[in-house]
Amino acid sequence: MAWQLWPEVYSWGKTYMENVVGYDEVIAGDTKDLSGIKVIDPYTLEVTLKTPQAVFPAILSMTMNGISPKQETIDAGEEWGKSVVIGTGPFKFVQWDPGQQVIFEKHTEYFKEGLPYLDRVELSLNVEPSVQMLRWESGEAEFIHTIPAAETPNVLNDEQYAATRRVGATPVSARLFTDVRNAPFNDLKVRQAVAHAIDKQFFSQSTGGTVEPLEGVYVPIMPQFSAEFKSAYPYDPEKAKALMAEAGLADGVTGMTLYGGTDYEGPLQGIQADLAAIGIQADVVTGSWADYRDRVRSGEIQLAMYTWSASFPDAYDYASGWMTCAAVENGFNDGGYCNEHIDELVAQAEALPIDAPERIAAYREIEELAINTDVGMIGLGNEKAVGLGRENAHDDPLNGLMGGWPFLDAAWIE
């Protein structure tokens, strides 16, 4: 029996299967059987890849690539993932009210003996941060995972929250792209000028402290992160102006568009001011991810600031997603930056064991090339997950890989 893949169903997960033998035939519509994955016995899968890929076990651990019983999945039809949910976690699915809440109860046969401690969990969905804060203050909620921007500095720094704040590391990197395919950003000197112009400390402050400044783009929970990495372009507006003059743009440029998400409007205005200080006049436009993708592909956007959350804590997700030449057409390298040596380094790194020092070194070389040598993008910062929990709640650390929701398998309440 082979693994089945339905190309007509939109899923991020299917793109992560593209290195499996048989993927191309499935996407072409020739078959629905992914021949590179075979069931050997009830507890064993055999996977054949086109090329070595050290992170493939991590890819299989992702929720979207979970293994589910075939017949039960087929029998559930459109209710799969709605009223029918099968998994191996600490809690069993009870109820889903779309856009409102999900309810779970204790899984008494959970594979971790003695866990979980909690009998029931109710997750409220799509609740504005201000409402979350009110519910927490009133005692209605034991935990909230999003703090209103105006309250975040207080939660992070005020002693009254010392016993209740929850701060977690995330794989989320904020960065600035420029359109390197077209003037003026096809000129390295102009990109260097932009890198010198951005005040990362102010950017961090404008987020309420939820973004920690980064020298590069890798984040601390990745093994490829190095605290010793330094940007070759520290904040220096005068140096930026000199580079603009060397590029023949002493009088500046106008008509640029700086795009970003609506939740980053304040930081975007800070970047806009930084650019204006060196003569780059850009209008700030905010919108949804879908709107951004349409606009950037049409060439309407010259600069874009957005965040990317790695699906697992490894630099492969960043490099393959938006730092390679291949990602210009098939990924999220929206600025069009292309250095073929980076593609070669990714291929070399993935042929090595995941913890090999040479693999880590290859990804660090990629960061050096993209950030310092070519200025293909500019790293801004690493988002923190910030929430609040009760003083009598214990062992509920934030899960930065899952949007800030807490780990609850070992959580308990006095």
ABEGO torsion letter per residue (X at the ends): XBBBBBAABBBAAAAAAAABBGAAAAAAGABABBAABBBABAABBBBBBABBBAAAAAAAABAAABBBBAAAAAAAEAABGBABBBBABABBBABBBBGABBBBBBBAABABBGOBABABBBBBBGBBAAAAAAAAAAGABABBABBBAAAAAAAAABAAAAAABBBBBBABBBBBBBBAABOAAABAAAAAAAAAABBAAAAAAAAGGABBBBABABBAABAABBAABBBABBBBAAAAAAAAAAAGAAAEBBGBBBBBBAAAAAAAAAAAAAAAAAGBBBBBBBBBAAAAAAAAAAGABABBBBBBBBABBBAAAAAAAAABAAAAAABABAAGBBBAAAAAAAAAAAABBAABAAAAAAAAAAAAAAAAAAGABBBABBBBBBBBBBAABBGBBBBAAAGGBBBAAABBBX
